[in-house]
Amino acid sequence: MKDYNYKLLKNTKIDRKKGITLLALVITIIIMLLLAAIAIQMAIGDNRTY
């Protein structure tokens, strides 16, 4: 029973790491999209500062 609980706890930790990795991936993609949108707007736009 002790080994089963240890394996269950170990699997839970692995699942949390996967969740954090997925969250980091989503945040990174959002930041990259924002930077790309700004770069495209500056390249196409008139580059005026307000």
N, CA, C and O atoms as a Maestro MAE file, in Angstrom:
{
 s_m_m2io_version
 :::
 2.0.0
}

f_m_ct {
 s_m_title
 :::
 protein
 m_atom[200] {
  # First column is atom index #
  i_m_mmod_type
  r_m_x_coord
  r_m_y_coord
  r_m_z_coord
  i_m_residue_number
  s_m_chain_name
  s_m_pdb_residue_name
  s_m_pdb_atom_name
  i_m_atomic_number
  :::
  1 25 0.835 -1.204 0.000 1 A "MET " " N  " 7
  2 3 0.000 0.000 0.000 1 A "MET " " CA " 6
  3 2 0.871 1.257 0.000 1 A "MET " " C  " 6
  4 15 0.538 2.253 -0.641 1 A "MET " " O  " 8
  5 25 1.975 1.198 0.716 2 A "LYS " " N  " 7
  6 3 2.857 2.357 0.783 2 A "LYS " " CA " 6
  7 2 3.450 2.672 -0.593 2 A "LYS " " C  " 6
  8 15 3.548 3.836 -0.980 2 A "LYS " " O  " 8
  9 25 3.845 1.627 -1.328 3 A "ASP " " N  " 7
  10 3 4.395 1.835 -2.662 3 A "ASP " " CA " 6
  11 2 3.350 2.436 -3.603 3 A "ASP " " C  " 6
  12 15 3.675 3.286 -4.431 3 A "ASP " " O  " 8
  13 25 2.107 1.999 -3.479 4 A "TYR " " N  " 7
  14 3 1.033 2.528 -4.324 4 A "TYR " " CA " 6
  15 2 0.839 4.018 -4.062 4 A "TYR " " C  " 6
  16 15 0.702 4.802 -5.002 4 A "TYR " " O  " 8
  17 25 0.826 4.411 -2.787 5 A "ASN " " N  " 7
  18 3 0.659 5.826 -2.449 5 A "ASN " " CA " 6
  19 2 1.826 6.652 -2.964 5 A "ASN " " C  " 6
  20 15 1.633 7.777 -3.424 5 A "ASN " " O  " 8
  21 25 3.025 6.109 -2.894 6 A "TYR " " N  " 7
  22 3 4.202 6.823 -3.392 6 A "TYR " " CA " 6
  23 2 4.102 7.025 -4.902 6 A "TYR " " C  " 6
  24 15 4.384 8.111 -5.408 6 A "TYR " " O  " 8
  25 25 3.698 5.971 -5.621 7 A "LYS " " N  " 7
  26 3 3.561 6.081 -7.075 7 A "LYS " " CA " 6
  27 2 2.463 7.070 -7.445 7 A "LYS " " C  " 6
  28 15 2.610 7.829 -8.402 7 A "LYS " " O  " 8
  29 25 1.379 7.068 -6.704 8 A "LEU " " N  " 7
  30 3 0.284 7.997 -6.962 8 A "LEU " " CA " 6
  31 2 0.741 9.435 -6.746 8 A "LEU " " C  " 6
  32 15 0.422 10.318 -7.542 8 A "LEU " " O  " 8
  33 25 1.485 9.669 -5.674 9 A "LEU " " N  " 7
  34 3 2.003 11.007 -5.388 9 A "LEU " " CA " 6
  35 2 2.996 11.431 -6.457 9 A "LEU " " C  " 6
  36 15 2.994 12.587 -6.880 9 A "LEU " " O  " 8
  37 25 3.838 10.515 -6.896 10 A "LYS " " N  " 7
  38 3 4.818 10.818 -7.932 10 A "LYS " " CA " 6
  39 2 4.123 11.181 -9.243 10 A "LYS " " C  " 6
  40 15 4.531 12.129 -9.915 10 A "LYS " " O  " 8
  41 25 3.082 10.439 -9.613 11 A "ASN " " N  " 7
  42 3 2.345 10.741 -10.838 11 A "ASN " " CA " 6
  43 2 1.647 12.092 -10.754 11 A "ASN " " C  " 6
  44 15 1.549 12.792 -11.762 11 A "ASN " " O  " 8
  45 25 1.165 12.470 -9.590 12 A "THR " " N  " 7
  46 3 0.521 13.765 -9.407 12 A "THR " " CA " 6
  47 2 1.517 14.893 -9.634 12 A "THR " " C  " 6
  48 15 1.180 15.904 -10.250 12 A "THR " " O  " 8
  49 25 2.724 14.728 -9.148 13 A "LYS " " N  " 7
  50 3 3.751 15.755 -9.355 13 A "LYS " " CA " 6
  51 2 4.090 15.894 -10.832 13 A "LYS " " C  " 6
  52 15 4.297 17.006 -11.317 13 A "LYS " " O  " 8
  53 25 4.147 14.792 -11.542 14 A "ILE " " N  " 7
  54 3 4.443 14.840 -12.974 14 A "ILE " " CA " 6
  55 2 3.323 15.565 -13.713 14 A "ILE " " C  " 6
  56 15 3.595 16.373 -14.602 14 A "ILE " " O  " 8
  57 25 2.068 15.289 -13.361 15 A "ASP " " N  " 7
  58 3 0.944 15.964 -14.006 15 A "ASP " " CA " 6
  59 2 0.988 17.463 -13.764 15 A "ASP " " C  " 6
  60 15 0.666 18.240 -14.662 15 A "ASP " " O  " 8
  61 25 1.376 17.881 -12.579 16 A "ARG " " N  " 7
  62 3 1.479 19.311 -12.297 16 A "ARG " " CA " 6
  63 2 2.564 19.949 -13.147 16 A "ARG " " C  " 6
  64 15 2.381 21.065 -13.634 16 A "ARG " " O  " 8
  65 25 3.673 19.279 -13.334 17 A "LYS " " N  " 7
  66 3 4.739 19.824 -14.173 17 A "LYS " " CA " 6
  67 2 4.263 19.982 -15.607 17 A "LYS " " C  " 6
  68 15 4.594 20.972 -16.260 17 A "LYS " " O  " 8
  69 25 3.495 19.027 -16.106 18 A "LYS " " N  " 7
  70 3 2.955 19.134 -17.459 18 A "LYS " " CA " 6
  71 2 2.006 20.320 -17.556 18 A "LYS " " C  " 6
  72 15 2.000 21.023 -18.566 18 A "LYS " " O  " 8
  73 25 1.206 20.551 -16.521 19 A "GLY " " N  " 7
  74 3 0.284 21.672 -16.520 19 A "GLY " " CA " 6
  75 2 1.000 23.005 -16.527 19 A "GLY " " C  " 6
  76 15 0.595 23.933 -17.228 19 A "GLY " " O  " 8
  77 25 2.055 23.099 -15.754 20 A "ILE " " N  " 7
  78 3 2.835 24.333 -15.717 20 A "ILE " " CA " 6
  79 2 3.505 24.556 -17.063 20 A "ILE " " C  " 6
  80 15 3.573 25.689 -17.540 20 A "ILE " " O  " 8
  81 25 3.992 23.508 -17.669 21 A "THR " " N  " 7
  82 3 4.624 23.626 -18.975 21 A "THR " " CA " 6
  83 2 3.615 24.095 -20.016 21 A "THR " " C  " 6
  84 15 3.943 24.937 -20.853 21 A "THR " " O  " 8
  85 25 2.414 23.575 -19.980 22 A "LEU " " N  " 7
  86 3 1.378 23.996 -20.916 22 A "LEU " " CA " 6
  87 2 1.018 25.458 -20.691 22 A "LEU " " C  " 6
  88 15 0.830 26.204 -21.652 22 A "LEU " " O  " 8
  89 25 0.922 25.869 -19.449 23 A "LEU " " N  " 7
  90 3 0.628 27.263 -19.136 23 A "LEU " " CA " 6
  91 2 1.742 28.172 -19.639 23 A "LEU " " C  " 6
  92 15 1.466 29.224 -20.216 23 A "LEU " " O  " 8
  93 25 2.982 27.785 -19.432 24 A "ALA " " N  " 7
  94 3 4.111 28.580 -19.913 24 A "ALA " " CA " 6
  95 2 4.093 28.671 -21.435 24 A "ALA " " C  " 6
  96 15 4.409 29.720 -21.996 24 A "ALA " " O  " 8
  97 25 3.731 27.593 -22.099 25 A "LEU " " N  " 7
  98 3 3.653 27.594 -23.555 25 A "LEU " " CA " 6
  99 2 2.574 28.552 -24.049 25 A "LEU " " C  " 6
  100 15 2.804 29.298 -25.001 25 A "LEU " " O  " 8
  101 25 1.418 28.543 -23.426 26 A "VAL " " N  " 7
  102 3 0.318 29.432 -23.828 26 A "VAL " " CA " 6
  103 2 0.709 30.890 -23.614 26 A "VAL " " C  " 6
  104 15 0.469 31.727 -24.484 26 A "VAL " " O  " 8
  105 25 1.302 31.202 -22.476 27 A "ILE " " N  " 7
  106 3 1.727 32.579 -22.196 27 A "ILE " " CA " 6
  107 2 2.778 33.026 -23.201 27 A "ILE " " C  " 6
  108 15 2.732 34.156 -23.688 27 A "ILE " " O  " 8
  109 25 3.727 32.148 -23.516 28 A "THR " " N  " 7
  110 3 4.769 32.482 -24.483 28 A "THR " " CA " 6
  111 2 4.177 32.754 -25.856 28 A "THR " " C  " 6
  112 15 4.592 33.696 -26.532 28 A "THR " " O  " 8
  113 25 3.218 31.948 -26.277 29 A "ILE " " N  " 7
  114 3 2.585 32.150 -27.585 29 A "ILE " " CA " 6
  115 2 1.839 33.476 -27.623 29 A "ILE " " C  " 6
  116 15 1.899 34.185 -28.627 29 A "ILE " " O  " 8
  117 25 1.139 33.822 -26.553 30 A "ILE " " N  " 7
  118 3 0.412 35.092 -26.501 30 A "ILE " " CA " 6
  119 2 1.376 36.267 -26.603 30 A "ILE " " C  " 6
  120 15 1.116 37.221 -27.337 30 A "ILE " " O  " 8
  121 25 2.483 36.206 -25.875 31 A "ILE " " N  " 7
  122 3 3.476 37.287 -25.923 31 A "ILE " " CA " 6
  123 2 4.069 37.399 -27.324 31 A "ILE " " C  " 6
  124 15 4.253 38.505 -27.833 31 A "ILE " " O  " 8
  125 25 4.370 36.258 -27.950 32 A "MET " " N  " 7
  126 3 4.929 36.283 -29.306 32 A "MET " " CA " 6
  127 2 3.935 36.889 -30.298 32 A "MET " " C  " 6
  128 15 4.337 37.644 -31.184 32 A "MET " " O  " 8
  129 25 2.649 36.570 -30.164 33 A "LEU " " N  " 7
  130 3 1.639 37.144 -31.052 33 A "LEU " " CA " 6
  131 2 1.534 38.657 -30.874 33 A "LEU " " C  " 6
  132 15 1.403 39.395 -31.851 33 A "LEU " " O  " 8
  133 25 1.593 39.111 -29.630 34 A "LEU " " N  " 7
  134 3 1.546 40.556 -29.385 34 A "LEU " " CA " 6
  135 2 2.753 41.264 -29.997 34 A "LEU " " C  " 6
  136 15 2.608 42.311 -30.628 34 A "LEU " " O  " 8
  137 25 3.934 40.698 -29.811 35 A "LEU " " N  " 7
  138 3 5.136 41.304 -30.386 35 A "LEU " " CA " 6
  139 2 5.086 41.298 -31.911 35 A "LEU " " C  " 6
  140 15 5.506 42.264 -32.548 35 A "LEU " " O  " 8
  141 25 4.580 40.225 -32.495 36 A "ALA " " N  " 7
  142 3 4.461 40.160 -33.951 36 A "ALA " " CA " 6
  143 2 3.465 41.200 -34.459 36 A "ALA " " C  " 6
  144 15 3.707 41.845 -35.479 36 A "ALA " " O  " 8
  145 25 2.355 41.364 -33.757 37 A "ALA " " N  " 7
  146 3 1.354 42.356 -34.165 37 A "ALA " " CA " 6
  147 2 1.933 43.766 -34.110 37 A "ALA " " C  " 6
  148 15 1.689 44.577 -35.003 37 A "ALA " " O  " 8
  149 25 2.692 44.052 -33.072 38 A "ILE " " N  " 7
  150 3 3.311 45.377 -32.951 38 A "ILE " " CA " 6
  151 2 4.334 45.588 -34.061 38 A "ILE " " C  " 6
  152 15 4.383 46.662 -34.661 38 A "ILE " " O  " 8
  153 25 5.149 44.577 -34.340 39 A "ALA " " N  " 7
  154 3 6.166 44.697 -35.385 39 A "ALA " " CA " 6
  155 2 5.530 44.886 -36.758 39 A "ALA " " C  " 6
  156 15 6.002 45.701 -37.550 39 A "ALA " " O  " 8
  157 25 4.470 44.148 -37.045 40 A "ILE " " N  " 7
  158 3 3.786 44.284 -38.337 40 A "ILE " " CA " 6
  159 2 3.151 45.657 -38.457 40 A "ILE " " C  " 6
  160 15 3.212 46.284 -39.515 40 A "ILE " " O  " 8
  161 25 2.543 46.125 -37.377 41 A "GLN " " N  " 7
  162 3 1.910 47.441 -37.407 41 A "GLN " " CA " 6
  163 2 2.950 48.533 -37.647 41 A "GLN " " C  " 6
  164 15 2.696 49.479 -38.392 41 A "GLN " " O  " 8
  165 25 4.108 48.406 -37.025 42 A "MET " " N  " 7
  166 3 5.153 49.414 -37.216 42 A "MET " " CA " 6
  167 2 5.737 49.342 -38.624 42 A "MET " " C  " 6
  168 15 6.088 50.376 -39.192 42 A "MET " " O  " 8
  169 25 5.849 48.164 -39.191 43 A "ALA " " N  " 7
  170 3 6.408 48.017 -40.534 43 A "ALA " " CA " 6
  171 2 5.442 48.532 -41.598 43 A "ALA " " C  " 6
  172 15 5.871 49.133 -42.583 43 A "ALA " " O  " 8
  173 25 4.161 48.303 -41.413 44 A "ILE " " N  " 7
  174 3 3.166 48.712 -42.404 44 A "ILE " " CA " 6
  175 2 2.710 50.148 -42.170 44 A "ILE " " C  " 6
  176 15 2.457 50.892 -43.117 44 A "ILE " " O  " 8
  177 25 2.610 50.526 -40.906 45 A "GLY " " N  " 7
  178 3 2.047 51.824 -40.553 45 A "GLY " " CA " 6
  179 2 2.973 52.983 -40.873 45 A "GLY " " C  " 6
  180 15 4.009 52.818 -41.518 45 A "GLY " " O  " 8
  181 25 2.581 54.144 -40.412 46 A "ASP " " N  " 7
  182 3 3.328 55.359 -40.716 46 A "ASP " " CA " 6
  183 2 4.388 55.686 -39.660 46 A "ASP " " C  " 6
  184 15 5.067 56.705 -39.777 46 A "ASP " " O  " 8
  185 25 4.543 54.856 -38.647 47 A "ASN " " N  " 7
  186 3 5.591 54.971 -37.629 47 A "ASN " " CA " 6
  187 2 5.562 56.281 -36.845 47 A "ASN " " C  " 6
  188 15 6.597 56.725 -36.347 47 A "ASN " " O  " 8
  189 25 4.413 56.891 -36.732 48 A "ARG " " N  " 7
  190 3 4.310 58.102 -35.917 48 A "ARG " " CA " 6
  191 2 4.242 57.739 -34.450 48 A "ARG " " C  " 6
  192 15 3.633 56.733 -34.083 48 A "ARG " " O  " 8
  193 25 4.862 58.550 -33.607 49 A "THR " " N  " 7
  194 3 4.735 58.370 -32.166 49 A "THR " " CA " 6
  195 2 3.725 59.382 -31.661 49 A "THR " " C  " 6
  196 15 3.678 60.519 -32.132 49 A "THR " " O  " 8
  197 25 2.927 58.966 -30.712 50 A "TYR " " N  " 7
  198 3 1.860 59.842 -30.209 50 A "TYR " " CA " 6
  199 2 2.195 60.319 -28.835 50 A "TYR " " C  " 6
  200 15 1.424 61.068 -28.236 50 A "TYR " " O  " 8
  :::
 }
 m_bond[199] {
  # First column is bond index #
  i_m_from
  i_m_to
  i_m_order
  :::
  1 1 2 1
  2 2 3 1
  3 3 4 2
  4 3 5 1
  5 5 6 1
  6 6 7 1
  7 7 8 2
  8 7 9 1
  9 9 10 1
  10 10 11 1
  11 11 12 2
  12 11 13 1
  13 13 14 1
  14 14 15 1
  15 15 16 2
  16 15 17 1
  17 17 18 1
  18 18 19 1
  19 19 20 2
  20 19 21 1
  21 21 22 1
  22 22 23 1
  23 23 24 2
  24 23 25 1
  25 25 26 1
  26 26 27 1
  27 27 28 2
  28 27 29 1
  29 29 30 1
  30 30 31 1
  31 31 32 2
  32 31 33 1
  33 33 34 1
  34 34 35 1
  35 35 36 2
  36 35 37 1
  37 37 38 1
  38 38 39 1
  39 39 40 2
  40 39 41 1
  41 41 42 1
  42 42 43 1
  43 43 44 2
  44 43 45 1
  45 45 46 1
  46 46 47 1
  47 47 48 2
  48 47 49 1
  49 49 50 1
  50 50 51 1
  51 51 52 2
  52 51 53 1
  53 53 54 1
  54 54 55 1
  55 55 56 2
  56 55 57 1
  57 57 58 1
  58 58 59 1
  59 59 60 2
  60 59 61 1
  61 61 62 1
  62 62 63 1
  63 63 64 2
  64 63 65 1
  65 65 66 1
  66 66 67 1
  67 67 68 2
  68 67 69 1
  69 69 70 1
  70 70 71 1
  71 71 72 2
  72 71 73 1
  73 73 74 1
  74 74 75 1
  75 75 76 2
  76 75 77 1
  77 77 78 1
  78 78 79 1
  79 79 80 2
  80 79 81 1
  81 81 82 1
  82 82 83 1
  83 83 84 2
  84 83 85 1
  85 85 86 1
  86 86 87 1
  87 87 88 2
  88 87 89 1
  89 89 90 1
  90 90 91 1
  91 91 92 2
  92 91 93 1
  93 93 94 1
  94 94 95 1
  95 95 96 2
  96 95 97 1
  97 97 98 1
  98 98 99 1
  99 99 100 2
  100 99 101 1
  101 101 102 1
  102 102 103 1
  103 103 104 2
  104 103 105 1
  105 105 106 1
  106 106 107 1
  107 107 108 2
  108 107 109 1
  109 109 110 1
  110 110 111 1
  111 111 112 2
  112 111 113 1
  113 113 114 1
  114 114 115 1
  115 115 116 2
  116 115 117 1
  117 117 118 1
  118 118 119 1
  119 119 120 2
  120 119 121 1
  121 121 122 1
  122 122 123 1
  123 123 124 2
  124 123 125 1
  125 125 126 1
  126 126 127 1
  127 127 128 2
  128 127 129 1
  129 129 130 1
  130 130 131 1
  131 131 132 2
  132 131 133 1
  133 133 134 1
  134 134 135 1
  135 135 136 2
  136 135 137 1
  137 137 138 1
  138 138 139 1
  139 139 140 2
  140 139 141 1
  141 141 142 1
  142 142 143 1
  143 143 144 2
  144 143 145 1
  145 145 146 1
  146 146 147 1
  147 147 148 2
  148 147 149 1
  149 149 150 1
  150 150 151 1
  151 151 152 2
  152 151 153 1
  153 153 154 1
  154 154 155 1
  155 155 156 2
  156 155 157 1
  157 157 158 1
  158 158 159 1
  159 159 160 2
  160 159 161 1
  161 161 162 1
  162 162 163 1
  163 163 164 2
  164 163 165 1
  165 165 166 1
  166 166 167 1
  167 167 168 2
  168 167 169 1
  169 169 170 1
  170 170 171 1
  171 171 172 2
  172 171 173 1
  173 173 174 1
  174 174 175 1
  175 175 176 2
  176 175 177 1
  177 177 178 1
  178 178 179 1
  179 179 180 2
  180 179 181 1
  181 181 182 1
  182 182 183 1
  183 183 184 2
  184 183 185 1
  185 185 186 1
  186 186 187 1
  187 187 188 2
  188 187 189 1
  189 189 190 1
  190 190 191 1
  191 191 192 2
  192 191 193 1
  193 193 194 1
  194 194 195 1
  195 195 196 2
  196 195 197 1
  197 197 198 1
  198 198 199 1
  199 199 200 2
  :::
 }
}
